[in-house]
Amino acid sequence: MANLSDKSPILDSEAQLVALFDALVDVMFCQKDPKGRYTAVNQAFVRRSGKRSKREVLGATARDLFPPLLAQRYEQQDHRVLTMDVTLRDALELIRRPDGSTGWYLTTKLPLHFDSDRSVAGLVSVSRDLRTPSDRGIALESLDHVVASVHERLNEKIRVADLARIAGCSTAQLERRMKKVFGLSAAQYVTRVRVSAAAEMLTATPEPIAIIAASTGFYDQSSFSRHFTRFTGETPVQFRATSRLRAGLGESPNEKA
């Protein structure tokens, strides 16, 4: 564990807290100081960073561990939390794991305060891996038709009110059911399906990016690139190139970021 000053905002039970997070294989935990240096992490975070031990992570910054666009996004989130003293809740992210696979995560970041003057002393972050729910869970909450509709109408405008009508419930009831099954709001679920479909097409097909944008419900290629980069930390061209290189296929020709 990194050395902390006497002003440290961490409780005496910090070691036990980190040990608890170490037991949660689907939850990434980290703590940062005001300069963005990692001062505590769990094993899931170490694996996510591609390192072998906490020693390699503690004291490093996001730029030391992650690709530039991804690190930039993390730093933008951190800057908002640290300078505005606000909480970032349930930020949806598509993250490429060290083995090349991708996964959806919900991230929450909280500012830490010194006891003496309540000034911001750093932040803590928790990212939860959103596993795909079982068909049984979807059926129990009567979301089968909602899921099918989103996939069938991916290239159309999809309103939450329309999904609620398909589910035969109010929008508030739909939101509760979606949170229970997917851990997401209805709008977040639609976004997840759109971006996941785009990522799959970028990986598995040679379709031009403009075609992929239209097929997955984005207004144009510019809008698609902006949204895709925000969620993944990579442009569609970079994402496709990385996926092809990992598969040993080489880069796609004649594409621009």
N, C-alpha and C positions, 0 to 999 in steps of 0.2 A: 504494500500500500504506500502511496506517495506520502511524504512528510507534510503535515499541515501545521500551520501556526497555532498559537494559543487562541487565536480569534476564530478558529475553524467553526463553521456552523454545524458540523456533523455531530450526531449524538454519540455517546460513549459506546453504544451498541452497533457502531458502524460495521464492524467485522461480521457480527451476526446477521446484519441486514444484507450485506453482500453475499454471505454464505447462503442465505435464503434465496436470493436471486440466482445463485449458481445452480440451484436445484430445479430452476424453471428453464427447461431447454428451449421453449418456444418464446421466451421473453428476453429481449436484449436490454440490459441496464447499463447506464453510464452516468458519471458525475464529472462536471467540468469546472475549472476555475474561471475567473473573469477573462482570462486571456485565451480561453478555448482549449486549454490543456486537460487531458483526461487524468483525473485523480482517483477514480475508482471505476471498475468495470466488472461484469460477470463473465463467466466462461462462454456464454452464448455470444456476447459481444466480441470476445477474442476470436471466436470462430468466424464471425461475420467479417471481421477486419482482415482475415486471411493470415493472421499471426499465430504463433504457437504457444505463447504464454502472456500473462498479464504484464510481465516485465517489459515486453516489447511494445506494449500499448501505453502504459502509464507515462505521463509526461509528454506524449506525442499530441499533435493536433489532428483535426480531420484531414488537413492537406497532406499530412504525413502518411495517412492510412488509406485514403479513398481517392478515386479518380477525380480530376479537377472539377467537373460540373457537379458531381455529387457532393464534394466537399464544399463547394460554393453554396449549394442549397442548404446544407447543414449550418454553415456559418451565418447565412441570412436568417434562418430560424433562431439561432442562438442570439444574434444581435438584437432581434426584436424582444426576446425574453429578458435579456440582460439590461438593455437600455430603457425599455418601457416598463419593466417589472410586471410583466403579464404572463399568463399561462397559455401555452399552445396545446390545444386539445384535439386528439383524434385526427392528426394530419395523415392522409392516406398516401402511401408510397409503394411503388413497385421496385423491389431491390433485387439485384442480381447477387446470388450467393457465391461463395468461393468456388463451388463446383460447377458454376456456369448456369445453374437453374435459377429461376426467378420466383419470387414470392411476394405477396402483398402484406404490408405491415401497417398498423395504426400506431402513430407516435404521439406521445404526450410529453411536454417539457415544462418543468416548474422552476421558478427562480428560488434560490436559497438566500437566506438573510442572516447577517450577523445578529446575535442576540443584543449586543450593546446599542447599536443605533439603527437596526433594521435596514441597513444598506444592503444592496445586492452583492452576494459573496460568490456567486456561481450558479449552476443549475444542475438539475437531475433530469434524466431522460429515460423513458421506458417505451420500447417498441414491441408490440405484440404481433406475432405471426398469425395471420388469418388463414387458418386451415379451411379447406373446402368442406362444407357441411355434408352430412349424409343425405341421401334421397329420402330416407325415413323422416329426418328432421324437417326437411322442406315440405313433405306431404302432411305431416302433423300440423303444421301451421298454415296449411292451405295456400302455399306459395308456388305450387307447381305451375299454374297458369301464368303467374307473374314472371317467373323465370323463363318460361317458354316464350312469352310475349316479348321480353327484352331481347332475347337472342334472335327472334324472328324479325323484329323491327329495328335492328341495330343501326340501319342507315337512315332512320327517321327520327323526328323529334319525339322524345318520350317524356310525358309529364307524369309526375307522381300521382296526381288526381286520377289519371287514366288507369294507372296500375292499381290504385285502390279500388276502382270500380271493377276491374278484372278479378281482384281478390274478394270482392263482395263485402268490403268493410270501409270504414272511414280512413282518411289519410293518417290520423293519429294512431289508429289500430294497426294500419299497415307498417308504420314506422316502428312500433313496438315489436311486431313480428319479425321485421327485417333485422332489427338489433339483436333479437333473441337468437335467430338462426345464423345470420351472417356476421354479426357484430358491426354492421354498417347501417347508415340511413339508406333510404330508397335511392336518393340521388347519388350517394357514394357507390352503391351497388351498380347502378347504370354506368357510372364512370369506370368502375373496375372492369366490367364486362367489355366496354368499348376499348380500353387501353390493352387489356389482355388479348382481345381478338386481334388488335393491331400488332402487338408484339409477336403473336403466333404467326401472322401473315408475313411479317418482316423476317422471321426466322426460317419459315418453311416454304415460302413462295418467292418467285422472282418479280412479283407484281410491282409496278411503279408506285412510288410513295403517294402520288396524287390519287391513284385508284384505291389504295389502302385507306387513305383519309376519307374518301367518299363512302367506301364500303362499311366503315365503322362509325359513321354518323358525325364526322367533323365537317365544318362548313367548307374549308379549303385546306390546301396543303400547309399554308402558313399557320393557320389555327391549330392544325393537327400537330405540327412540329413543336409549337409553343407548349401545348398541353402535354404532349408526350414527354418532352424534356423536363417539364415541371414534375412529373410523376416518377420518372426513371433516372433523372440525372444524366441522360444521354439523348442526343438527337436521334431521330429515326435512322439516319444514315450510320451514325456511330453504333447504335444498337444492332443493326443488321450486320455491320462489318465485324463486330465483336462476336456475334453468334456464329457467323460463317467461319471465322478464324478458329473458334473453339471446335467447330465441326470438321475442320480441315478442308474447307471448301474454297478458301481465299476470299478476297473482297469482291463485292458486286461492282461491275463496271459502270461508268457513266452516271454516277449519282453524286449529288451535291448536298451538303448539309443545309 
